[in-house]
Amino acid sequence: MTPMKYLGGYPPNVLDKVRQLIERDELGEYLQKRHPGRHDVQSDKALYAYTNAMRQEHLRNAPGIDRVWYDSKLDVINKALGMHPAISHVHGSRMKARKEIRIASLFRDTPPEFLRMIVVHELAHLKEAEHNKAFYQLCEYMQPDYHQQEFDLRLYLTWRDVLAVRSA
């Protein structure tokens, strides 16, 4: 059976098309044609600058970000492509909250659209905590083709699973 855990909410006709691409060994080629190349945001410092620039462009009134980094401990199996924890620290008699964004390390080697989609998603959490209609509207505002990029990212993760099963 083809691993499809990242595509659970999609209609059967879409899943059938994905299965056909996998069976014909064309999913990787399809993704390569749609998303050639790789982004150049490789360091944590560059990722912070990239994320903060996007926040400044689209969410000027959102809280600042204290830290952004690639996290090798994030596990995509548990549906964590990125995280946005607010870490609270007691500092004297005051409590301070730090806004942090962690991006799974596997996104160092992906097309630029996928990194942007993950960053947009995590930035949207600065304004909207839940995955509700307002959250997705904000994502679409920051990246007009957000839903297509999210689907393509899910295809990419599925393709990685297919490769892992074949090489095992």
C-alpha positions in Angstrom: 0.0 0.0 0.0 1.3 3.5 -0.9 2.0 5.7 2.1 -0.5 8.6 2.0 -0.5 9.9 5.6 0.0 13.5 4.5 -3.0 13.6 2.2 -5.7 12.3 4.5 -8.2 15.1 4.1 -8.2 15.1 0.3 -11.1 13.6 -1.9 -10.7 10.1 -3.3 -10.3 11.3 -6.9 -7.3 13.4 -5.9 -5.8 10.5 -4.0 -6.4 8.2 -7.0 -4.4 10.6 -9.2 -1.6 10.7 -6.7 -1.5 6.9 -6.5 -1.3 6.7 -10.3 1.7 9.0 -10.3 3.4 6.9 -7.7 2.6 3.6 -9.5 4.0 5.0 -12.7 7.0 6.3 -10.8 6.2 9.9 -12.0 5.6 11.7 -8.7 9.2 12.8 -8.3 9.3 14.1 -11.9 6.0 15.9 -11.5 7.4 17.7 -8.4 10.7 18.5 -10.1 8.9 20.1 -13.0 6.6 22.2 -10.7 9.4 23.1 -8.2 12.8 23.1 -9.7 15.7 24.3 -7.7 16.5 24.8 -4.0 16.3 27.9 -1.9 19.5 29.4 -0.5 18.3 30.1 3.1 20.7 27.7 4.7 21.8 29.1 8.1 19.7 29.9 11.1 20.7 33.6 10.8 19.5 33.7 7.2 16.3 32.0 8.2 15.7 34.6 10.9 16.3 37.4 8.4 14.0 35.8 5.8 11.2 35.2 8.3 11.5 38.7 9.9 11.5 40.4 6.5 8.3 38.5 5.6 6.8 39.5 9.0 7.7 43.2 8.4 6.2 43.0 4.9 2.9 41.4 5.8 2.4 41.6 9.6 3.9 44.9 10.8 1.6 45.0 13.9 2.3 41.4 14.9 4.7 40.8 17.8 8.4 40.6 17.0 10.1 37.3 16.7 12.9 36.6 19.1 14.4 33.5 17.5 14.0 31.5 14.3 16.0 28.3 13.5 16.1 25.0 11.7 15.3 22.3 14.3 16.6 18.8 13.6 14.4 17.4 16.4 11.1 18.3 14.8 9.5 15.2 13.5 7.3 15.4 10.4 5.7 12.1 11.3 3.9 13.9 14.2 2.7 16.5 11.7 5.2 19.1 13.0 6.7 20.9 10.0 7.3 24.0 12.1 6.5 25.2 15.6 5.8 28.6 17.1 6.1 28.3 20.8 5.8 31.3 23.2 8.4 30.6 25.9 7.6 32.3 29.2 10.5 33.3 31.5 10.3 34.9 34.9 12.6 37.9 34.9 12.7 39.5 38.3 9.2 40.4 39.2 8.0 40.3 35.5 7.2 37.5 33.2 8.5 37.8 29.7 7.3 35.8 26.7 9.7 35.0 23.8 8.3 34.3 20.4 10.2 31.6 18.6 9.7 29.8 15.3 11.3 26.4 14.6 11.3 24.9 11.1 12.0 21.2 10.5 15.6 20.8 9.2 14.4 18.9 6.2 13.3 22.2 4.7 16.9 23.3 4.2 16.9 21.2 1.0 13.6 22.0 -0.5 12.3 24.4 -3.2 11.8 28.0 -2.1 8.0 27.7 -2.3 7.9 25.1 0.4 10.1 27.1 2.8 7.9 30.1 2.2 4.7 28.1 2.8 6.0 26.8 6.1 7.2 30.3 7.2 3.9 31.9 6.2 2.1 29.2 8.2 4.1 29.8 11.3 3.9 33.6 11.0 0.1 33.4 10.7 0.1 31.8 14.1 1.4 35.1 15.5 -2.1 36.5 14.8 -4.3 33.4 14.8 -3.6 30.6 17.2 -6.1 28.1 15.7 -6.3 26.7 12.2 -9.6 28.5 11.4 -11.0 30.4 8.5 -9.2 33.6 9.6 -5.9 31.8 9.8 -6.1 30.4 6.3 -7.3 33.8 5.0 -4.1 35.3 6.5 -2.0 32.6 4.9 -3.6 33.4 1.5 -2.9 37.1 2.0 0.8 36.4 2.6 1.1 33.8 -0.1 -1.8 33.9 -2.6 -1.2 30.3 -3.8 -0.9 29.0 -0.2 -3.3 26.1 -0.6 -1.6 24.8 -3.8 1.8 25.1 -2.2 0.6 23.2 0.9 -0.8 20.5 -1.3 2.5 20.3 -3.3 4.4 20.1 0.0 2.2 17.2 1.1 3.0 15.5 -2.2 6.7 16.1 -1.6 6.5 14.5 1.9 4.5 11.6 0.4 7.2 11.2 -2.3 9.9 11.1 0.4 8.0 8.3 2.2 7.7 6.4 -1.1 11.5 6.6 -1.6 12.1 5.5 2.0 9.8 2.4 1.5 11.5 1.5 -1.8 15.0 1.8 -0.3 14.2 -0.3 2.8 
